[in-house]
Amino acid sequence: VSVIGGGDLTFTGAVGSATDGALGALTVNAVNSVYFHESANLASLTQTTQASGNVTVAGDLTAQTGGIVIDSAATIYINAALVTVSSGQSIRLTGSTELGGDLSTRAGDIVMNDSVSLTAAVTLSTYGGDITFGSFLDGSQNLTLTAGEGDIRFNASVGNWSRLGILTINSSKDVH
């Protein structure tokens, strides 16, 4: 499924399901804002052109065979889990992110290119992929990281504007 246009894209109900199967690959191109009100079970999610408005994920978003790529010039609100199921598939977020949901891959990377503010206690797990924070990481919530044999990278200040709660690193090859 490809969506191209300048308006808003809103999913008010569940997209795909465990019983009826996942929706195919969803490609979003040149929309204003994207909102998933409930769960989404997709092959993959790719935003090929930066959204000019906010992107909100309010229900769990699962990519069965591909990765999850979200790109916004405004704010990305993650209020539920993002999961890639296939080995080596990544989660990549570009845009200021308010993170209140867990992120999980199976040996794929988790990359957040811009500032991240924790809005709830969050767990990021790659089980072999890298975890990268490309900019500031803030929020008074707890953060748990599990990278297995992957690296964890903090490319800017942690707790620059507001101190984190408890930071727990369960496993990683290196921490930078």
Legacy VTK file of the C-alpha trace (Angstrom):
# vtk DataFile Version 3.0
C-alpha trace
ASCII
DATASET POLYDATA
POINTS 176 float
0.000 0.000 0.000
1.421 3.416 -0.956
-0.007 6.696 0.279
1.038 9.869 -1.536
-0.379 13.308 -0.914
-0.323 16.425 1.180
-3.128 15.720 3.667
-3.308 13.863 6.954
-3.280 10.070 7.158
-5.315 8.721 10.100
-5.984 5.080 10.953
-8.873 5.107 13.460
-9.128 1.332 13.865
-6.762 -1.615 13.950
-4.718 -2.175 10.785
-4.072 -5.836 9.971
-4.358 -8.421 12.730
-2.785 -11.555 14.090
-5.842 -13.607 13.074
-6.531 -12.058 9.643
-2.888 -11.430 8.746
-0.687 -8.407 8.393
-1.321 -5.640 5.905
1.391 -5.558 3.245
4.216 -3.044 3.180
2.955 0.482 3.904
4.848 3.339 2.232
3.885 6.889 3.180
5.096 9.729 0.963
4.649 13.502 1.424
1.769 13.632 3.901
1.233 16.263 6.565
0.711 14.057 9.629
0.232 10.350 10.361
-1.805 8.921 13.260
-2.230 5.264 14.251
-5.031 5.264 16.882
-4.926 1.490 17.450
-2.622 -1.430 16.723
-1.065 -1.946 13.299
0.222 -5.290 12.004
2.115 -4.581 8.775
4.773 -6.185 6.608
6.778 -2.932 7.047
6.333 0.819 7.471
8.439 3.277 5.472
8.053 7.009 5.305
9.966 7.993 2.164
9.462 11.750 2.438
9.514 13.660 5.695
6.075 14.439 7.131
5.555 18.144 7.754
3.343 17.440 10.776
3.406 15.106 13.749
3.529 11.320 13.544
1.689 9.542 16.384
1.673 5.838 17.200
-0.928 5.200 19.920
-1.321 1.440 19.406
1.340 -1.259 19.096
2.944 -1.246 15.641
4.435 -4.552 14.456
6.414 -4.992 11.229
6.372 -8.687 10.318
8.930 -8.876 7.487
10.552 -5.450 7.143
11.638 -2.483 9.167
10.005 0.622 10.586
11.169 4.009 9.270
9.440 7.178 10.525
10.563 10.646 9.415
8.938 13.888 10.605
9.853 17.568 10.494
7.669 18.019 13.584
7.390 15.600 16.532
7.135 11.816 16.606
4.960 10.554 19.468
5.521 6.870 20.296
2.951 5.896 22.944
2.964 2.129 22.305
5.415 -0.598 21.300
7.258 -0.684 17.974
8.431 -4.195 17.030
10.226 -5.680 14.037
9.777 -9.450 13.878
12.228 -10.546 11.141
15.895 -10.861 12.010
18.047 -7.888 11.070
15.186 -5.440 10.431
15.657 -2.009 12.020
13.653 0.768 13.638
14.739 4.257 12.487
13.173 7.466 13.805
14.124 10.855 12.369
12.514 13.821 14.080
12.225 15.007 17.654
10.746 11.996 19.483
8.617 11.738 22.608
9.106 8.102 23.546
6.610 6.347 25.801
6.605 2.857 24.232
9.098 0.000 24.076
11.138 -0.619 20.907
12.264 -4.130 19.982
14.111 -5.814 17.097
15.721 -9.184 16.473
19.335 -8.196 15.734
18.246 -5.053 13.843
19.432 -1.598 14.842
17.386 0.988 16.714
18.380 4.475 15.563
16.898 7.726 16.829
18.554 10.481 14.823
17.167 13.493 16.699
16.405 14.423 20.308
14.475 11.928 22.450
12.373 12.757 25.492
11.148 9.814 27.582
7.467 10.140 28.540
7.200 6.748 30.316
9.521 3.987 31.483
10.890 2.460 28.273
12.825 -0.654 27.227
14.840 -0.813 23.997
15.950 -4.302 22.947
17.880 -5.333 19.829
19.388 -8.681 20.851
22.440 -8.055 18.658
21.785 -4.792 16.793
23.117 -1.381 17.773
21.139 1.212 19.750
21.979 4.784 18.735
20.811 8.079 20.207
21.872 10.673 17.617
21.063 13.712 19.725
19.999 14.690 23.260
18.281 12.126 25.503
16.096 13.539 28.270
13.086 12.703 30.423
12.671 11.825 34.083
11.682 8.226 33.280
13.582 4.932 33.581
15.332 3.549 30.501
16.443 -0.077 30.017
18.722 -1.010 27.104
19.579 -4.514 25.848
21.844 -4.692 22.790
23.396 -8.144 23.262
26.466 -8.113 20.996
25.490 -4.712 19.551
26.859 -1.347 20.611
25.039 1.412 22.476
25.887 4.930 21.322
25.022 8.252 22.960
26.094 10.897 20.410
25.044 13.867 22.576
24.283 14.720 26.200
22.128 12.459 28.354
19.944 14.318 30.847
20.813 17.662 29.290
17.406 19.293 30.033
15.957 16.821 32.510
17.737 14.031 34.328
16.784 10.444 33.448
15.322 8.156 36.072
17.291 4.901 36.288
19.404 3.947 33.256
19.928 0.173 33.061
22.165 -1.428 30.444
21.537 -5.182 30.496
24.036 -6.070 27.771
26.090 -4.549 24.967
29.404 -5.049 23.218
30.495 -1.448 23.807
28.946 1.739 25.160
30.035 5.003 23.512
LINES 1 177
176 0 1 2 3 4 5 6 7 8 9 10 11 12 13 14 15 16 17 18 19 20 21 22 23 24 25 26 27 28 29 30 31 32 33 34 35 36 37 38 39 40 41 42 43 44 45 46 47 48 49 50 51 52 53 54 55 56 57 58 59 60 61 62 63 64 65 66 67 68 69 70 71 72 73 74 75 76 77 78 79 80 81 82 83 84 85 86 87 88 89 90 91 92 93 94 95 96 97 98 99 100 101 102 103 104 105 106 107 108 109 110 111 112 113 114 115 116 117 118 119 120 121 122 123 124 125 126 127 128 129 130 131 132 133 134 135 136 137 138 139 140 141 142 143 144 145 146 147 148 149 150 151 152 153 154 155 156 157 158 159 160 161 162 163 164 165 166 167 168 169 170 171 172 173 174 175
